Amino acid sequence: MTLDLEDVQAIRRLKHEYCFTIDGGEYEAWAGLFTEDGRFIRDSGETFEGHDELYGFASEGFDDAFEHSAHMVTNPVIDGVDESDDAAATGRWYLLLFYRRSDGDVGWTQARYDDRFREVDGEWRIAEVDLTYGVTRAD
């Protein structure tokens, strides 16, 4: 599938909404950016699937771990994929996450997102996020 510029821009915006909603504590909105069967996979293999599990991961994990977080994604590479695939597009991004933990410690993490996207009722949604951690620095 060939993506036009409008599709690429919509996918970029979707990923940016992903960052803003998780950082803003809008966990229901964050989960709603995924398809109904959407998945979030950590490099540990831990997987959260479907809106209820995604919401639980975000609301429990982020509220307990962070007082503040700021996700920044860079270097997007967005491609269309063969229509026989269950996703219509893929995206690769670097993540730089700045945070202040609930205990006051501050730090940052560099990671990589490998995403799959699907269009649902004319709207791009996240079908899968695969997160691979790189470097973490905490003070």
N, C-alpha and C positions, 0 to 999 in steps of 0.2 A: 504494500500500500504506500502510495506517495502522499506525504503530508504537505499541505499548502501552508503558507506563512501564517494564516489565521489559526490553523490547528496548532502549529508550533507555539504561537503566542498564547493560545488558550491553555496549553499544557504547562508553559512556563508560569503563567498566572496561577494555575492550580497548585503547582509546587510552592509558590510563594505564599498562597493562602494556607497551605499545609504548615508552613513555618510560623506564620502570624497566629493562626488559631491555636496551635499547641503551646506557643509561648504566652499567649494571652489567656490561657486557661479555658478556652472555649472548646472543651473536649467533645461535646456532642457535635458541634460544627466540624471539628477535625475528623471525627469518625465518619461523618456524612460526606466527606470528600472521597471516600473509598466506595467501590462497588459493594453491593450487598454481601458478596463473598470475598471481599478484599482481604489481603493478608499483609501483616507486618512481620518480617523475619529478621531476628538478630543474628549476628555471626556465630553466636553460641548455639544456634538451632532453635532457640525459643521462638515460637510462632503464635501470633494472635490473629484469629480469623473471624470475620463478620463484625458488624457494627457493635454488638454488645461486648465482645472481647476487646475490640480496639478501644472502645470507650473506657472499659475497666483498666486496661493497660495505661492509658493516658491519665485518667483521673486518679488512680491509686499510685502509679509510679512517679508521675511528675509532682503531684502535690506533696508526696512524702520526701522526695529527693531534692527538689529545687525550690528555693525562694525566688529565684529569677533565672530565666534562660533566654538566650537569643540565638536562634538557628539562622545561619546564613548559608545559602547554597550558591555555588559558583561553577563555572566551566560546563554549562549544560551541553550535552550531546543528545539530541532528540531525533529519533529515526522512526519511520514507519516500518511495519513488519508484514510478512506474508499473510494474506487474509485467512489462511488455514490455521494460523496461530490463534489462541484464545484472547490475545491482546492485539490492539491495533497500532500501538506505538510503544517504544522503549525510551527510557531516559537514563543518562548517567550524570551524576553531579558529585562535586566535592562538598562536604559539609564541614563548616567550622561552627562549633557550638561553644558559646561563652556562657558560663553559669556561675551562680552563687548557690551553694548547697544550703539546706535548711540549718546546718550547724555553723554557717558563716564562711566556710571555706570557699574560695573562688578558684576557677580554673577554666580550662578549655579542652575541647576534644576535636581532633580532625578525623573525619571518617569519609566513607564513600557510600552513596545511594545508587543502587541499580533498581530502577523502577519499571513497571509495566502499566500501561494505561489502556483504557477501553472507553469508547463512546457509548453512553447510555441515554436514550431518549434525547439525543442531540447535545448532550453535555459530556465533556471529558471527565472521567473519574479515575482514581488510582485503583488498579487491580492488585498490585503487589509492590511492596517496598522491601528491598533486601539491603540491610545495613551492615557494612563491614567497617569495624573500627580500625583506626590507624594509630594515632598518637594521642595520649592524654597527658595534660600537665595540670596538677593541682598544687596550690600553695598550702 
